[in-house]
Amino acid sequence: MTRNIITGIDVGTYHVKVVIVDARERNEKGMPRIIGLGIAESHGLRHGYVTNVKDVKASIREAVSIAEEKAGVKVKKAFLGIGGIGLSSINVTSSIITSRADAEITDLDIKKLHEQCEKDIPKPAIANRRIIYNIPLQYKVDNEPVLGSIEGLTGNKVELKTLFVTCLDHHVTDLIQAANEADIEVEDVMAAPISASFVMLTKSQKNAGCVLANIGAETVSIAVFENNIPTSLEVFPIGSTDITNDIALGLKVPLEEAEQIKIGAITGSSYPRKKLEEIITARLSDIFELIEAHLKKIGRNGLLPAGIIITGGGSGLNTIDTLAKASLKLPSRIGSIFASDNKSSFKDGTWAVAYGLCIWGLHAEEGPELDNS
């Protein structure tokens, strides 16, 4: 496998999705062309946690094999999405005194400042966790905010606010082990909500301020963006499977039938429509209350001009965008992308994480600065 062929693997609680791209070919938006898609039912996971490495390995192997067959290539390396309720983020602000007598800020000062931020993460917040991503949010020189690079400026005190994205260490280790046992070398790992943003959000949305919400089977993950960078990330242990369970209990139907009713595959007068809407609305309201509480916590509720973009398997529910708009008092829309390989295509956001991992992998050395508007 050459650097031109890049693979992204999204290990979700419900499905494992694999996207293979050829970086030498681009679509009309300049994105790498997809040459293989693979999907398999997930086993050995609960709320995004690995409960059985062998089962996860088998699911990864099955999805990869399907994608390999369509792409006509053998996958040996891949970028892996990390999700689940073990994923979280924390903001840390630290400062140092510049080292030179003339107060010029050097590269050494900047490195020292980054190290200080990591040292200042509260011990309980980092216990048993691994830092998988860190993002400088804001520099200040002598208490004045500075945009761009601070190297070469002069000042006595330099301050930095950093976002650390962390995950439970054993969860990352187990996922990497499962991929390795499926004969896949993991090139790097990325928080799933951030990788999805590479294909779901435009630069203008990320600059203005928005929240990307991925409604999965057992988790809802959100990533908040401002000034083109992620400023907060959170995962909640609730998802579209909870809606299925509520429908099964409320309408007294088997789980399989409840799932079909939820996605609109079963229609008719065999169940009370009003009651179904009440059941779905109640659970979605719970989800949006959690999102609203998080936005309040970080002081961004009602203050994100580009609003909420909803993706994931649960985004297909009727009127979900209307309910989000009413609950969060923000503009709301369902995120979608269209892409296809030689044998299949997709136009919803459920493949966003795997495709985003490929985009990230394409720019892994310098970090992607993509405007997919």
C-alpha positions, -999 to 999 in steps of 0.1 A, spaced: 0 0 0 15 33 -11 9 67 5 -16 74 -23 -40 48 -9 -54 58 25 -78 39 46 -101 51 75 -118 27 99 -147 39 120 -155 13 147 -189 21 160 -212 3 184 -236 -7 156 -214 -9 126 -177 -10 115 -173 12 84 -142 13 62 -134 39 35 -105 35 11 -95 65 -10 -70 71 -39 -53 105 -32 -42 108 -68 -77 113 -80 -101 141 -67 -138 148 -70 -153 182 -80 -147 195 -44 -111 185 -44 -117 156 -20 -99 123 -27 -119 98 -47 -133 68 -28 -124 35 -43 -138 11 -17 -165 11 10 -169 -17 35 -195 -22 63 -200 -50 88 -221 -54 119 -202 -46 151 -196 -72 178 -178 -70 211 -186 -33 218 -209 -16 243 -213 22 243 -182 24 222 -162 3 247 -144 -28 236 -158 -57 256 -143 -85 235 -112 -79 214 -116 -110 193 -152 -101 182 -141 -65 173 -112 -80 153 -136 -102 133 -159 -72 126 -130 -50 115 -116 -78 93 -150 -84 76 -155 -47 68 -120 -43 56 -123 -73 33 -154 -59 17 -137 -26 11 -106 -43 -2 -126 -64 -27 -143 -32 -41 -111 -12 -42 -89 -40 -56 -62 -32 -31 -48 -49 1 -51 -28 32 -21 -30 55 -23 4 73 -52 25 84 -62 56 105 -86 46 133 -115 66 147 -119 67 185 -154 72 199 -175 60 228 -182 74 262 -145 71 272 -138 101 250 -137 136 265 -119 169 265 -105 194 289 -94 230 286 -62 240 304 -46 275 307 -10 279 316 16 306 316 54 310 317 79 338 320 100 343 288 136 332 291 156 358 272 168 391 287 154 411 258 120 393 263 119 380 228 97 349 226 116 319 212 107 284 199 121 271 232 96 293 252 67 280 231 78 243 237 81 250 274 46 266 275 31 235 258 48 212 282 35 234 311 -1 231 299 2 193 299 17 193 334 -12 215 346 -39 191 336 -57 182 369 -46 147 380 -82 133 383 -89 145 347 -60 125 332 -60 94 355 -61 62 333 -65 84 302 -44 90 271 -41 123 253 -49 117 217 -50 153 204 -41 187 217 -51 220 201 -38 254 210 -69 277 214 -55 311 223 -21 327 231 -17 358 252 14 380 255 14 402 286 -23 395 290 -31 407 254 -46 381 230 -25 373 199 -36 357 167 -12 335 148 24 328 158 39 344 188 75 335 180 96 366 176 72 388 196 84 404 228 68 401 262 75 390 298 46 366 303 32 342 277 -1 324 283 -17 295 264 -52 280 265 -51 244 252 -78 218 244 -67 183 253 -88 155 238 -84 124 259 -97 88 260 -95 60 285 -62 44 278 -73 8 279 -101 16 254 -75 30 229 -52 0 236 -80 -25 230 -91 -9 197 -55 -8 184 -50 -44 195 -82 -55 177 -70 -37 145 -35 -52 148 -50 -87 152 -70 -81 120 -36 -76 103 -40 -38 102 -12 -15 113 -28 16 130 -10 47 116 -27 70 141 -59 75 160 -83 105 159 -114 115 179 -143 105 158 -162 138 161 -132 158 149 -125 134 120 -162 137 109 -158 175 108 -133 173 80 -161 163 56 -193 175 73 -184 211 81 -173 240 59 -145 264 69 -171 292 71 -192 272 96 -162 263 117 -151 300 117 -184 314 126 -191 288 153 -211 256 152 -217 223 170 -215 190 151 -237 163 168 -233 127 158 -263 106 170 -250 71 170 -266 38 182 -256 41 219 -238 74 221 -242 110 211 -209 129 204 -206 166 200 -177 188 189 -179 226 191 -160 247 166 -150 284 166 -124 303 146 -119 271 125 -107 249 155 -125 225 178 -129 242 212 -148 215 231 -158 178 227 -181 156 247 -198 122 244 -231 112 261 -242 76 269 -275 79 250 -284 71 214 -309 60 188 -311 25 203 -327 41 233 -354 54 210 -359 19 196 -362 5 231 -387 32 241 -409 24 210 -408 -13 219 -420 -6 254 -444 22 245 -461 4 216 -456 -31 231 -439 -45 199 -408 -66 194 -374 -47 192 -370 -57 155 -404 -42 147 -397 -11 168 -365 -4 148 -384 -7 115 -411 17 128 -384 41 140 -368 44 106 -401 46 88 -399 12 71 -433 2 87 -462 26 83 -499 23 86 -526 22 112 -513 -7 132 -500 17 159 -510 51 172 -491 77 152 -495 104 179 -481 82 206 -451 72 184 -443 109 179 -445 116 216 -421 87 224 -395 98 198 -398 135 208 -394 127 245 -361 109 239 -347 134 214 -356 162 239 -334 143 264 -305 143 239 -309 180 231 -311 189 268 -277 172 273 -263 192 244 -278 225 257 -264 218 292 -229 213 277 -231 245 257 -242 264 288 -213 249 307 -188 263 281 -208 296 277 -218 290 241 -255 283 243 -274 303 217 -241 318 206 -231 297 176 -241 315 144 -237 284 121 -259 264 145 -261 227 150 -253 202 122 -267 167 129 -252 135 116 -250 98 124 -275 70 122 -301 89 143 -301 120 120 -327 104 97 -355 107 122 -384 128 111 -385 165 124 -352 160 143 -338 193 129 -370 212 138 -368 199 174 -331 207 176 -338 243 165 -366 247 191 -346 231 219 -312 248 213 -325 281 198 -299 277 171 -300 272 133 -303 235 126 -297 212 96 -291 176 88 -255 171 76 -250 151 44 -223 142 20 -224 123 -13 -197 99 -23 -194 67 -41 -170 39 -51 -172 18 -82 -200 -4 -67 -219 15 -41 -226 51 -29 -238 70 2 -253 104 7 -258 105 45 -234 115 73 -230 80 87 -198 75 67 -184 109 77 -160 95 104 -143 69 81 -141 93 52 -128 121 74 -101 98 87 -89 94 51 -88 132 47 -69 136 79 -45 108 69 -39 127 36 -27 157 56 -14 138 87 20 154 86 9 191 85 -27 188 98 -56 194 74 -68 230 66 -98 221 44 -125 243 31 -151 219 17 -177 246 12 
